[in-house]
Amino acid sequence: MEHGPRRRMGSRQPGRVVPFASRSKRWSSGASRPDPKRLQNAQNNYDRYLALARAEALNGNAVGAENYYQHAEHYYRVMSSDGEGI
């Protein structure tokens, strides 16, 4: 009984490759000034990840601390930008 070519579950079909730069432009806002709520959320996330990083460092987990510091750095950059590239 032949039903055609079999595909494995979970395999992906090759699709059109879109460069990252052009994908990120689709999601950028057209607004010239940053949203105050967005900056407040960035500040909250920055503080949260910084506290988590410090706690991990105190527990002796250098890898976990570095992970949280990198997350905090991301939100620091979001706060520092003028709304560009977010």
Beta strands, then each sheet from edge to edge (+ up, - down):
end
